[in-house]
Amino acid sequence: MEDAPGTAARAGARGLDAKVGDCAVYEGDGLRPRRVPWRSAGAAARSTDGFVWVGLQQPTESDIAELALEFDLPALAVEDAVKAHQRPKLEVYGDVVFAVLKVVTYIDHDEIVEVSEISLFVGPGFVVSVRHGHSDVLRSVRAELDEGSDLLVDGPTGILYRVADLVVDQYERTMELINEDVDEIEFQVFSEDEVGHAKRIYKLKREIAELRRAVVPLAAPMQRLAANDVPGIDPAAAPFFRDVHDHLLRAADSIESHDRLLSDILQADLARLGVRQSEIAVRQNEDMRKISAWAAIGLLPTAVAGVYGMNFENMPELSWEYGYFVVISIIIGACLLLYRMFRRNGWL
């Protein structure tokens, strides 16, 4: 027997209580926000002149089912918001705008880019946000609203703008921190430090690639918003989105330039290591020539002495009165001759 419609939604309602970070009604004229239960959010959105914002933290598909029915959220977008790991994008489903943004945080002491994800459903009189990972962006925007920010005038569109603005600002701050590390690596590579830095450079390039995946795909959605090409978005917000788009392009350009610079630094580091290895090889060759030259010089008297140490009876030189002095003179002369030859040829 099949479940009745809405059974899964009701089953996940209790789980959603733990996933709702905040749920409030925001109205103009300087009124303070009213916190409401999420079950009343849909009715509040239909009855207020302001808007309702429901914030969720890492919900499952069953958790969000009843809320999706309440606000008539598109099923495909809900699936994307729940599963996360989406590319930054902007999609329009009737009167609901669905946006995915990647929030980045640079852990400087570990040189790691941490990425979290925010999904926003923006519709008439409501905003539903879904957060995966750790991020203070949504908390900051809500704090601004609680303090009576002008975002109230723009309604849900203002939430989308402010979230995008803070996310892009975080991109620029991340690039500033990465730039400091790149400068440090560049200084070390071109200093007298003989330690290789390829591992650190490659790691930083990998983190920049992670940052690129968050930044570059967002350019097209921001361009659509800046061009007022998204139904349901307040046209008056277009100039603000153009400013966000401009900052985003600057962050993207900075990512590309730093990636190229790291590639150049990596090549320089590898070339420096290659030169150092060549110098070591040259020194080793010089040392081997010296060892070989001295070995050759030492071999001559050893060979002569070995001949006269064979103790054969029929060796006429043994009975010669001046034989010893002649042999010693020959050994010394030959050794001096070899030394002079090796010296002239640069072996000693």
C-alpha positions in Angstrom: 0.0 0.0 0.0 1.4 3.4 -1.0 1.9 6.1 1.6 -0.7 8.9 1.5 0.6 12.2 0.0 2.5 14.3 2.5 3.3 11.3 4.8 7.1 11.7 4.1 6.7 15.5 4.8 5.0 14.9 8.1 7.6 12.3 9.1 10.4 14.8 8.5 8.7 17.6 10.3 10.1 16.7 13.7 13.6 16.3 12.3 13.4 19.8 10.7 12.9 21.4 14.2 16.6 20.6 14.9 17.7 21.9 11.4 16.0 25.3 11.6 18.6 27.9 12.6 16.2 30.8 12.7 12.8 31.7 11.3 11.6 35.3 11.4 9.3 37.8 9.8 10.9 41.0 8.6 8.8 44.0 8.1 9.5 47.6 7.2 9.0 50.9 9.1 11.7 50.1 11.6 9.8 47.2 13.2 11.9 44.5 14.9 11.8 41.1 13.4 9.2 38.6 14.7 10.4 35.1 15.4 7.8 32.6 14.3 7.6 28.7 14.2 8.7 27.4 10.9 5.3 25.7 10.6 3.7 29.2 10.5 6.3 30.6 8.0 4.2 30.0 4.9 1.1 31.7 6.4 3.2 34.6 7.7 4.8 35.1 4.2 1.3 35.3 2.6 0.0 37.8 5.2 2.9 40.2 5.7 4.0 43.2 3.7 7.6 42.2 4.4 9.1 38.7 4.0 9.8 35.6 6.0 13.3 34.1 6.2 13.7 30.5 7.2 17.3 29.4 7.7 18.2 25.6 7.6 21.4 23.9 8.5 22.3 20.7 6.6 18.7 19.3 6.3 17.9 16.0 4.7 15.3 15.6 1.9 12.8 14.2 4.4 13.5 17.1 6.8 12.7 19.8 4.2 9.8 18.1 2.5 7.0 19.8 4.5 8.6 23.2 4.2 9.1 22.7 0.4 5.3 22.0 0.1 4.5 25.0 2.2 6.5 27.4 -0.1 6.0 25.3 -3.3 9.7 25.0 -3.7 10.8 23.2 -7.0 11.7 19.6 -6.4 14.9 19.6 -8.5 16.2 22.7 -6.7 15.3 21.1 -3.3 17.3 18.0 -4.2 20.3 20.2 -5.2 20.1 22.2 -2.0 20.0 19.0 0.2 22.7 17.1 -1.6 25.1 20.1 -1.7 28.4 19.9 -3.6 26.8 21.9 -6.5 28.5 24.3 -8.8 27.6 28.0 -8.1 24.5 28.7 -10.2 21.3 30.7 -10.6 18.1 29.0 -11.8 14.5 30.3 -12.1 11.5 28.2 -11.4 8.4 30.2 -12.1 8.4 32.9 -9.4 11.1 31.2 -7.3 14.8 32.0 -7.9 17.3 29.4 -6.7 20.9 30.4 -6.2 23.9 28.3 -5.0 27.0 30.1 -3.7 30.3 28.7 -2.4 31.7 30.4 0.7 35.5 30.1 1.2 37.7 30.5 4.2 41.5 30.4 4.1 43.2 28.7 7.0 46.4 30.5 6.8 48.6 28.4 9.2 47.7 25.3 7.2 47.4 27.0 3.8 44.1 25.3 3.2 40.9 26.7 1.5 37.8 25.5 3.3 34.6 25.6 1.2 31.1 25.7 2.5 27.9 26.0 0.5 24.8 28.2 0.7 21.6 27.6 -1.3 19.0 30.3 -1.4 15.3 30.1 -2.5 14.0 33.6 -3.1 10.3 34.0 -3.8 7.5 36.4 -3.3 7.5 37.2 0.4 10.0 34.6 1.5 13.6 33.5 1.6 14.7 29.9 2.5 18.4 29.4 3.0 20.2 26.1 3.3 23.7 26.0 4.7 26.2 23.2 4.4 29.5 23.6 6.3 30.7 26.4 8.6 30.1 30.0 7.5 29.2 33.3 9.2 27.7 34.9 6.1 24.1 34.2 6.8 24.5 35.0 10.5 26.0 38.4 9.5 23.2 39.2 7.1 20.6 38.3 9.7 22.4 40.4 12.3 22.2 43.4 9.9 18.5 42.9 9.5 18.0 42.6 13.2 19.7 46.0 13.6 17.3 47.6 11.1 19.4 47.5 7.9 18.2 49.1 4.7 18.0 45.6 3.2 14.4 45.6 4.5 13.5 48.0 1.7 14.7 45.5 -0.9 13.1 42.4 0.6 14.2 39.0 -0.5 16.2 40.5 -3.3 18.2 42.4 -0.7 19.0 39.2 1.1 20.3 37.6 -2.2 22.4 40.7 -2.9 23.9 41.0 0.6 24.7 37.3 0.8 26.4 37.4 -2.6 28.3 40.6 -1.6 29.7 39.0 1.6 30.6 35.8 -0.2 32.6 37.7 -2.9 34.2 39.9 -0.2 35.4 36.7 1.3 36.9 35.7 -2.0 38.9 38.9 -2.1 40.1 38.5 1.5 41.2 34.9 0.7 43.2 36.1 -2.3 44.9 38.7 -0.1 46.0 36.0 2.3 47.1 33.7 -0.5 49.1 36.6 -2.0 51.1 36.9 1.2 52.0 33.2 1.0 52.9 33.5 -2.7 55.2 36.4 -1.9 56.8 34.4 0.9 57.4 31.4 -1.4 58.8 33.6 -4.1 61.3 35.2 -1.7 62.4 31.8 -0.5 62.8 30.3 -3.9 65.1 33.2 -5.1 67.0 33.4 -1.8 70.1 31.4 -0.9 67.9 28.8 0.7 68.8 25.4 -0.7 65.6 23.6 0.3 63.2 22.6 -2.4 59.7 24.2 -2.3 57.9 22.2 -5.0 55.7 20.4 -2.5 54.4 23.7 -0.9 54.0 25.3 -4.3 52.0 22.4 -5.6 49.8 22.4 -2.5 49.0 26.1 -2.9 48.2 25.6 -6.5 45.8 22.9 -5.6 44.1 25.2 -3.1 43.9 27.9 -5.7 42.2 25.4 -8.0 39.6 24.8 -5.3 39.0 28.5 -5.0 38.7 28.8 -8.7 35.9 26.2 -8.7 34.0 28.4 -6.3 34.6 31.8 -8.0 34.6 31.3 -11.8 31.2 29.6 -12.2 29.6 32.4 -10.2 30.4 35.0 -12.8 27.6 34.1 -15.2 24.8 34.2 -12.5 26.1 37.6 -11.2 26.2 38.9 -14.8 22.5 37.9 -15.2 21.6 39.7 -12.0 23.6 42.7 -12.9 21.9 42.9 -16.3 18.4 42.6 -14.7 17.8 39.4 -16.6 16.3 37.4 -13.7 12.5 37.4 -13.3 11.4 38.1 -9.7 14.5 40.1 -8.8 13.9 43.8 -8.0 15.3 45.8 -11.0 16.5 48.5 -8.6 19.1 46.1 -7.3 20.9 45.7 -10.6 23.5 48.4 -9.8 24.4 46.6 -6.6 24.7 43.3 -8.4 27.0 45.0 -11.0 29.3 46.1 -8.1 29.4 42.5 -6.8 30.0 41.2 -10.4 32.9 43.6 -10.7 34.5 42.5 -7.5 34.0 38.9 -8.5 35.8 39.5 -11.8 38.7 41.0 -10.0 38.9 38.0 -7.7 38.8 35.7 -10.7 41.6 37.7 -12.4 43.7 37.5 -9.2 43.2 33.7 -9.1 44.4 33.3 -12.6 47.4 35.6 -12.2 48.5 33.9 -8.9 48.1 30.5 -10.5 50.4 31.5 -13.4 52.9 33.1 -11.0 53.0 29.9 -8.9 53.6 27.9 -12.1 56.5 30.2 -12.9 57.9 30.0 -9.4 57.6 26.2 -9.6 59.6 26.1 -12.8 62.2 28.4 -11.3 62.4 26.2 -8.2 62.9 23.1 -10.3 65.4 24.8 -12.5 67.3 26.0 -9.4 67.3 22.4 -8.1 68.5 21.2 -11.5 71.4 23.7 -11.5 72.3 22.7 -7.9 72.3 19.0 -8.9 74.5 19.8 -11.9 76.9 21.6 -9.7 77.0 18.7 -7.3 77.6 16.3 -10.2 80.5 18.5 -11.5 82.1 18.6 -8.0 81.7 14.8 -7.8 83.4 14.4 -11.2 86.2 16.7 -10.0 86.6 14.7 -6.9 86.7 11.4 -8.8 89.4 12.8 -11.2 91.5 13.8 -8.2 91.0 10.4 -6.5 91.8 8.6 -9.8 95.0 10.8 -10.4 96.3 10.1 -6.9 95.4 6.4 -7.2 97.4 6.3 -10.5 100.4 7.9 -8.9 100.2 5.6 -5.9 99.8 2.6 -8.2 103.2 3.1 -9.9 105.5 2.5 -6.8 103.2 -0.2 -5.7 103.6 -2.0 -9.0 107.4 -1.7 -9.1 107.7 -2.8 -5.5 105.4 -5.7 -6.3 107.7 -6.8 -9.1 110.8 -6.8 -6.8 108.9 -8.5 -4.1 108.3 -11.7 -6.1 111.5 -13.3 -4.7 112.6 -15.0 -8.0 116.2 -16.2 -7.9 116.9 -15.2 -11.5 116.6 -11.4 -11.1 119.9 -9.9 -12.2 119.0 -6.4 -10.7 119.0 -7.8 -7.2 122.8 -8.3 -7.2 123.5 -4.9 -8.8 125.3 -2.5 -6.5 123.3 0.6 -7.5 120.0 -1.2 -8.4 118.1 0.0 -5.3 119.0 3.7 -5.9 118.1 3.4 -9.6 114.8 1.9 -8.9 113.9 4.5 -6.3 115.0 7.2 -8.6 112.8 5.8 -11.4 109.8 5.5 -9.1 110.2 9.1 -7.8 110.8 10.5 -11.3 107.8 8.6 -12.8 105.6 9.8 -9.9 106.7 13.4 -10.4 106.0 13.1 -14.2 102.5 11.7 -13.6 101.8 14.5 -11.1 102.9 17.1 -13.6 100.7 15.6 -16.3 97.7 15.4 -14.1 98.3 18.9 -12.8 98.6 20.3 -16.3 95.3 18.6 -17.4 93.4 19.9 -14.3 93.0 16.7 -12.6 95.0 17.9 -9.5 
